[in-house]
Amino acid sequence: MILCNFYRNVFILFIYLFFFISSFISSRLRHIPQSCSMNTNDYYGGTTILAAEFDGGVVLGADTRTSCRTYVSNRTADKLTRITDHIYCCRSGSAAQTQTLAESVGSSLCGFQNVSNASCLVRDAAVQFRNKIYSTRKLLLASIIVAGWDRALGGQVYTVPISGLLVPERYAMAGSGSSYIQGFMAAHFKPGLNQEDAVDVVKRAIRLAIRQDCSSGGVIRIGIITADGMSTSIYPKEDPDMHDKCTDSDLKIFGNDTFET
């Protein structure tokens, strides 16, 4: 009888210890940071993407840094993703999710072109992005700028933010660095710019965003889409000639030290 009571007490003690240890471990695991988890509000990333229309096409620009908190996972990322030969998108948000999203839309439009034997409209691609982002807006972290050229309307720019809204724009920007260049683009972009001037404005805007936003960096990737297709170029983030092209108002906004090389 005494032996039975002893084993019963040991068993009860073991049960109490088990629940105590389990509770302790669970409480400690809650405080372990989940790196860039999409199920929490702890996502930290950054980028600068920009697209603008000009007379005869569109120009796209982006930095090349992919980061998560203070860790730079890729400093040469290509954020200008091909959808068709004349339609590209600029990606911001979760790199993996936006890459998968762009591949899905590109595959869908490729199948449409093969069946219909006709080129897709830029708006077709933008609508596809809008539908996919809106339907998964609670899970997806993606903001897309769709830009391209078609025979119907020429050069076009559409922005699709994380809410799934579709908005046609003369120029559009997104990412953490975009907040630093809103005023710059409003002051320097004019409808009907030629290709050279549009590229210059976009390049200067991306460069300024890189200097001000610690989550944007790397080099500047520029893409130009016209009736002939897409051409790309890369520029360094420092340009000795940039100071000469900026006005006094630019220097007051960003500070004289911004343009030192």
C-alpha angles and dihedrals in degrees: 000000000000090000091052092051090049094054091045091053091047090051092050090048090051091052091051092049091048094054092043093052092045091052091048093051092046092052091051093049091056090065095052107106114241105219109236093330113181089212093066137050091246097098112133120181139131145199144147120229128170139174130183137179124238134177102290103011147342136284123215127197136183143159119243104229122115112188143170113200105311094339118098104209096179128012096182101048119153107224094174102089126190118238098165132342091275101029126069135166134215112222130213130165126043107009095213094047095047092048091052091046093051092048091051094051092044092052091049094051092044089056091048092052092049092051099041096034088221134110119257122244119242089239090056090062092044091052091051090053091046093052095048096045094046094048092052099030092128092057105026124081103195137128114185135190112201116200134168150116131265135171094248102057107002118221115010138174125201128180123208112186125195091274092065096247117150116214128171111220140180086225132359136191136184142171133067092297094054093080090064095056104040092103093042093055093044090054100042107031115089126177113253098031116162120242097262094051093045092052090048093052093047093046093050092047093052091046092052091048091052091053093050103035116065091199092060121070149115116084133324117263115199126190126188120198120193136147087287094059135251128333124181136198137177127223130188118250090240119064121178090203094054095084091058092053096051122089128226090260090058091053091051092050099046102023128248092266090062091076100045115118 
